[in-house]
Amino acid sequence: MKFTLNEIHSIIGGKIIGDGDIVITGIASVEVAKEGDITFIRNDPLVPQALMSVASAIVTHREILQLKKPQIVIENPYLAFTKFMEVVAKERYMRQVGIHSTVIIGKEVSLGKDVSIGAHVVIEDGAKIGDRVAVYPNTFIGRESSIGDDSIIYANVSIRENVVIGKRAIIHCNSVIGDDGFGYLQIEKRHVKIPQVGIVEIGDDVEIGAMVTICRAALDATIIGNGVKIDNHSHIAHNVTIGDNAMLIAYAKIAGSTKIGKNVLIAEDVGITDHVSIGDNCIIGGGSNVYRSLKTGAVVWGSPAKPITEEKRIQILIKKLPEMYNAMKRLVKTSQ
């Protein structure tokens, strides 16, 4: 990378103090930044680190008078730095436009402008790939599936038949979208498979981590709303609906036909049973198991999940159990 500070300022905004023509060749945290790098700090407690840093320029929340190097002063340095990181990432990881010679393309496939299709990708009949989509090697795209403009599909992803993916989606390595939901009937002590003939619909600006599975619906659709973020190793069962801008942290396990509202935060290693509803703006603490529906705005934790204030009281009491046990032993011994 190579940017002048003036060029960075044009990307992130703020006010330049010092030499805007200085050339920046790297980007790093304040702890490890070296000469040629630009870094940032968020608040006053980090000013001493800024003063010790050998970075060539710093994005700060206010002017630091003691700092004898160029600065960009802006209200939210972290957000501003993130904007610049997006530009750096796009430049660093941009794939060459074109279709590798080993790609297998079926009949009546639609490919948009400026696509990048990597080695050993299989695109089946009737699939539609939007403009500027990057598909990394060894990916499978099933019949009649579609991927919206500016999406990135990393290596070894499997996108099954009739999956709809919106614009600017990011799907990380080894995820599976549209596998069969886990549906069986018990007939004379045998497991009889229920055919899964529904689809998966994924909105715009969705990011799906590595090793995630999102199952197709039995009849209708498994729906992932706009702006949803799903962390690594999560499982979304058939007929689940997830509202816009929900966030699921690693190892989330969402059972079939669950409905999750908008702006819901599900922390790590949470399990949610089937056919429940999670209202908008709920927060579910890490390690919780949810067996009942939650009203809008609920904040819960524990197994079974309960209001977080109640669970905190329970955790305090659990810590006191040894003391209570010893007290009871003394009382029994005294009464004998």
C-alpha positions as CSV (number, residue, x, y, z in Angstrom):
1,M,0.0,0.0,0.0
2,K,1.1,3.6,-0.6
3,F,-1.0,6.6,0.4
4,T,-0.2,10.2,1.3
5,L,-1.8,11.5,4.5
6,N,-3.9,13.8,2.3
7,E,-5.3,10.8,0.4
8,I,-6.1,9.1,3.7
9,H,-7.8,12.3,4.9
10,S,-10.0,12.3,1.8
11,I,-11.2,8.8,2.7
12,I,-11.9,9.3,6.4
13,G,-12.4,13.0,6.9
14,G,-11.4,15.0,10.0
15,K,-8.7,17.6,10.3
16,I,-5.0,17.2,9.3
17,I,-2.4,18.6,11.6
18,G,1.1,18.5,10.2
19,D,2.5,17.4,6.9
20,G,-0.3,16.1,4.6
21,D,2.2,15.0,2.0
22,I,3.9,12.4,4.2
23,V,3.7,8.9,2.6
24,I,2.1,6.1,4.5
25,T,3.1,2.5,3.5
26,G,1.6,0.4,6.3
27,I,-1.3,0.2,8.8
28,A,-1.0,-1.2,12.4
29,S,-2.1,-1.0,16.0
30,V,-0.5,1.6,18.2
31,E,1.4,-1.1,20.1
32,V,3.3,-2.5,17.1
33,A,3.3,0.3,14.5
34,K,6.6,1.1,12.9
35,E,8.0,4.0,10.8
36,G,5.9,4.3,7.6
37,D,2.7,3.1,9.4
38,I,-0.4,5.0,10.3
39,T,-2.2,4.0,13.5
40,F,-5.0,5.3,15.8
41,I,-6.0,5.8,19.4
42,R,-9.6,6.2,20.7
43,N,-9.3,8.1,24.0
44,D,-7.1,9.9,26.5
45,P,-5.8,6.8,28.4
46,L,-4.1,5.8,25.1
47,V,-2.2,9.1,24.7
48,P,0.9,7.8,26.4
49,Q,1.1,5.0,23.9
50,A,0.7,7.5,21.0
51,L,3.6,9.6,22.4
52,M,5.8,6.5,22.5
53,S,4.8,5.1,19.1
54,V,7.2,5.4,16.1
55,A,4.3,5.4,13.6
56,S,4.6,8.1,11.0
57,A,1.1,9.4,11.6
58,I,-1.8,8.9,14.1
59,V,-5.5,9.3,13.9
60,T,-6.7,10.7,17.2
61,H,-9.8,11.9,19.0
62,R,-8.3,15.3,19.7
63,E,-5.1,17.2,18.9
64,I,-2.2,16.0,21.0
65,L,0.1,19.0,21.4
66,Q,3.1,16.9,22.6
67,L,2.9,14.7,19.6
68,K,5.6,15.8,17.1
69,K,4.2,14.0,14.1
70,P,1.3,14.4,11.7
71,Q,-2.2,13.7,13.0
72,I,-5.7,13.4,11.7
73,V,-8.2,14.6,14.4
74,I,-11.7,13.2,14.1
75,E,-14.6,12.5,16.5
76,N,-14.6,8.8,16.2
77,P,-11.1,7.6,15.3
78,Y,-12.0,3.9,15.4
79,L,-14.8,4.3,12.9
80,A,-12.6,6.5,10.7
81,F,-9.7,4.0,10.8
82,T,-12.1,1.2,9.9
83,K,-13.1,3.1,6.7
84,F,-9.4,3.3,5.7
85,M,-9.0,-0.4,6.6
86,E,-11.8,-1.2,4.2
87,V,-9.9,0.5,1.4
88,V,-6.7,-1.3,2.3
89,A,-8.4,-4.7,2.5
90,K,-10.1,-4.2,-0.9
91,E,-6.7,-3.3,-2.4
92,R,-4.8,-6.1,-0.7
93,Y,-7.3,-8.9,-1.3
94,M,-8.7,-7.9,-4.7
95,R,-8.9,-10.9,-7.1
96,Q,-8.1,-10.7,-10.8
97,V,-11.1,-10.5,-13.0
98,G,-11.7,-13.5,-15.1
99,I,-12.7,-17.2,-15.1
100,H,-10.1,-19.9,-14.4
101,S,-9.7,-22.6,-17.1
102,T,-10.8,-25.4,-14.7
103,V,-14.2,-23.8,-13.9
104,I,-17.2,-26.0,-14.9
105,I,-20.2,-23.9,-16.0
106,G,-23.6,-25.5,-16.7
107,K,-26.3,-24.5,-19.1
108,E,-28.1,-21.1,-19.1
109,V,-25.8,-19.7,-16.4
110,S,-25.8,-15.9,-16.1
111,L,-22.4,-14.3,-15.2
112,G,-22.3,-10.5,-14.5
113,K,-19.6,-8.0,-15.4
114,D,-16.1,-8.2,-13.9
115,V,-16.6,-11.5,-12.1
116,S,-13.6,-13.5,-10.6
117,I,-14.2,-17.2,-10.7
118,G,-11.3,-19.3,-9.1
119,A,-10.0,-22.7,-9.9
120,H,-12.2,-25.8,-9.8
121,V,-15.4,-23.9,-9.2
122,V,-18.6,-25.7,-10.3
123,I,-21.6,-23.6,-11.3
124,E,-24.7,-25.7,-12.2
125,D,-27.5,-25.0,-14.7
126,G,-29.5,-21.8,-14.4
127,A,-27.3,-20.2,-11.7
128,K,-27.0,-16.4,-11.7
129,I,-23.9,-14.6,-10.6
130,G,-24.0,-10.8,-10.2
131,D,-21.6,-8.1,-11.2
132,R,-18.1,-8.0,-9.5
133,V,-18.7,-11.2,-7.6
134,A,-15.6,-13.1,-6.5
135,V,-15.9,-16.8,-6.1
136,Y,-12.8,-18.5,-4.6
137,P,-11.5,-22.0,-5.6
138,N,-13.3,-25.3,-5.0
139,T,-16.7,-23.7,-4.5
140,F,-20.0,-25.3,-5.6
141,I,-23.0,-23.3,-6.7
142,G,-26.1,-25.4,-7.3
143,R,-28.9,-25.2,-9.9
144,E,-31.0,-22.1,-10.0
145,S,-29.1,-20.4,-7.2
146,S,-28.3,-16.7,-7.4
147,I,-25.6,-14.5,-5.9
148,G,-26.0,-10.7,-5.8
149,D,-23.6,-8.0,-7.0
150,D,-20.3,-7.4,-5.1
151,S,-20.5,-10.5,-3.1
152,I,-17.5,-12.6,-2.0
153,I,-17.7,-16.4,-1.7
154,Y,-14.5,-17.8,-0.2
155,A,-12.9,-21.2,-0.9
156,N,-14.7,-24.5,-0.4
157,V,-18.2,-23.1,0.1
158,S,-21.1,-25.2,-1.0
159,I,-24.2,-23.3,-2.1
160,R,-27.0,-25.8,-2.8
161,E,-29.8,-25.6,-5.3
162,N,-32.3,-22.7,-5.3
163,V,-30.4,-20.5,-2.8
164,V,-30.9,-16.8,-3.1
165,I,-28.0,-14.6,-1.8
166,G,-28.3,-10.8,-1.8
167,K,-25.8,-8.1,-2.7
168,R,-22.5,-7.5,-0.9
169,A,-22.7,-10.8,0.9
170,I,-19.5,-12.4,2.4
171,I,-19.4,-16.1,3.0
172,H,-16.3,-17.5,4.5
173,C,-14.5,-20.8,3.9
174,N,-16.2,-24.2,4.2
175,S,-19.7,-23.0,4.9
176,V,-22.7,-24.8,3.6
177,I,-25.8,-23.0,2.5
178,G,-29.0,-24.9,1.7
179,D,-28.2,-28.4,2.9
180,D,-31.2,-30.5,3.9
181,G,-33.0,-29.6,7.2
182,F,-33.0,-32.4,9.8
183,G,-36.5,-33.6,9.4
184,Y,-37.8,-37.1,10.1
185,L,-41.0,-38.9,11.0
186,Q,-41.1,-41.8,13.5
187,I,-42.8,-44.7,11.7
188,E,-42.8,-48.1,13.4
189,K,-39.5,-47.2,15.2
190,R,-37.9,-46.1,12.0
191,H,-36.7,-42.6,11.0
192,V,-38.4,-41.7,7.7
193,K,-36.8,-38.7,6.0
194,I,-39.1,-35.7,5.2
195,P,-37.9,-34.3,1.9
196,Q,-36.7,-30.8,2.2
197,V,-37.9,-29.0,-0.8
198,G,-37.9,-25.3,0.4
199,I,-35.2,-22.7,-0.2
200,V,-32.8,-20.4,1.6
201,E,-33.1,-16.6,1.1
202,I,-30.2,-14.4,2.3
203,G,-30.5,-10.6,2.3
204,D,-28.1,-7.8,1.4
205,D,-24.9,-7.0,3.4
206,V,-24.9,-10.4,5.2
207,E,-21.7,-11.9,6.5
208,I,-21.5,-15.6,7.2
209,G,-18.4,-17.0,9.0
210,A,-16.4,-20.2,8.4
211,M,-18.0,-23.6,8.9
212,V,-21.5,-22.3,9.2
213,T,-24.5,-24.3,8.1
214,I,-27.8,-22.8,7.0
215,C,-30.4,-25.5,6.2
216,R,-33.0,-25.2,3.5
217,A,-36.7,-25.2,4.6
218,A,-38.8,-28.2,4.4
219,L,-41.5,-26.4,2.4
220,D,-41.1,-22.6,2.4
221,A,-38.0,-20.6,3.1
222,T,-35.2,-20.3,5.7
223,I,-34.7,-16.5,5.7
224,I,-31.7,-14.5,6.8
225,G,-32.5,-10.7,6.8
226,N,-30.4,-7.8,5.6
227,G,-27.3,-6.9,7.6
228,V,-27.2,-10.1,9.6
229,K,-23.8,-11.3,10.9
230,I,-23.2,-15.0,11.7
231,D,-20.0,-16.0,13.3
232,N,-18.0,-19.3,12.8
233,H,-19.4,-22.7,13.5
234,S,-23.0,-21.7,13.9
235,H,-26.0,-23.8,12.8
236,I,-29.2,-22.4,11.4
237,A,-31.9,-25.1,11.1
238,H,-34.7,-25.4,8.5
239,N,-37.5,-22.8,8.4
240,V,-35.7,-20.4,10.7
241,T,-36.2,-16.6,10.2
242,I,-33.6,-14.1,11.4
243,G,-34.5,-10.4,11.3
244,D,-32.4,-7.6,9.9
245,N,-29.1,-6.7,11.6
246,A,-29.2,-9.6,14.1
247,M,-25.8,-10.8,15.2
248,L,-25.0,-14.4,16.1
249,I,-21.6,-15.1,17.8
250,A,-19.7,-18.3,17.4
251,Y,-21.4,-21.7,18.0
252,A,-24.9,-20.4,17.9
253,K,-27.4,-23.2,17.5
254,I,-30.8,-22.2,16.2
255,A,-33.4,-25.1,16.0
256,G,-36.1,-25.4,13.3
257,S,-38.9,-22.9,12.8
258,T,-37.5,-20.4,15.3
259,K,-38.2,-16.7,14.6
260,I,-35.6,-14.2,15.6
261,G,-36.4,-10.5,15.5
262,K,-34.4,-7.5,14.3
263,N,-31.3,-6.2,16.1
264,V,-31.0,-9.3,18.3
265,L,-27.6,-10.1,19.8
266,I,-27.0,-13.8,20.5
267,A,-23.7,-14.4,22.3
268,E,-21.3,-17.3,22.0
269,D,-22.5,-21.0,22.4
270,V,-26.2,-20.2,22.7
271,G,-28.8,-22.9,22.0
272,I,-32.4,-21.9,21.0
273,T,-35.0,-24.6,20.9
274,D,-37.4,-25.1,18.0
275,H,-40.6,-23.1,17.3
276,V,-39.9,-20.2,19.7
277,S,-39.9,-16.5,18.9
278,I,-37.2,-14.0,20.0
279,G,-38.5,-10.4,20.0
280,D,-36.7,-7.5,18.5
281,N,-33.7,-6.0,20.4
282,C,-33.2,-9.0,22.7
283,I,-29.8,-9.9,24.1
284,I,-29.0,-13.5,25.0
285,G,-25.9,-14.1,27.1
286,G,-23.1,-16.6,26.3
287,G,-23.8,-20.3,27.0
288,S,-27.5,-19.8,27.5
289,N,-30.2,-22.2,26.4
290,V,-33.5,-20.7,25.4
291,Y,-36.5,-22.9,25.7
292,R,-39.3,-20.3,25.7
293,S,-40.2,-17.3,23.6
294,L,-38.7,-13.9,24.6
295,K,-40.5,-10.6,24.5
296,T,-39.1,-7.6,22.7
297,G,-36.0,-6.2,24.5
298,A,-35.5,-9.1,26.9
299,V,-32.0,-9.5,28.3
300,V,-31.4,-13.1,29.4
301,W,-28.7,-15.4,30.5
302,G,-28.3,-18.9,31.9
303,S,-29.7,-22.4,31.3
304,P,-32.6,-22.3,31.1
305,A,-32.3,-18.6,30.1
306,K,-33.9,-16.2,32.5
307,P,-33.8,-12.4,33.1
308,I,-30.1,-11.6,33.6
309,T,-30.7,-10.0,37.0
310,E,-32.2,-13.2,38.3
311,E,-29.4,-15.3,36.9
312,K,-26.8,-13.1,38.5
313,R,-28.4,-13.5,41.9
314,I,-28.4,-17.3,41.3
315,Q,-24.7,-17.2,40.5
316,I,-23.9,-15.3,43.7
317,L,-25.8,-17.9,45.7
318,I,-24.0,-20.8,44.0
319,K,-20.7,-19.3,45.1
320,K,-22.0,-19.3,48.7
321,L,-23.1,-22.9,48.7
322,P,-19.9,-24.3,50.3
323,E,-20.2,-21.7,53.1
324,M,-23.9,-22.6,53.5
325,Y,-23.1,-26.3,53.5
326,N,-20.4,-25.9,56.2
327,A,-22.8,-23.8,58.3
328,M,-25.5,-26.5,58.1
329,K,-22.9,-29.2,59.1
330,R,-22.0,-27.1,62.2
331,L,-25.7,-26.7,63.1
332,V,-26.4,-30.5,62.8
333,K,-23.3,-31.3,64.9
334,T,-24.4,-28.8,67.6
335,S,-27.9,-30.2,67.7
336,Q,-26.7,-33.8,68.3
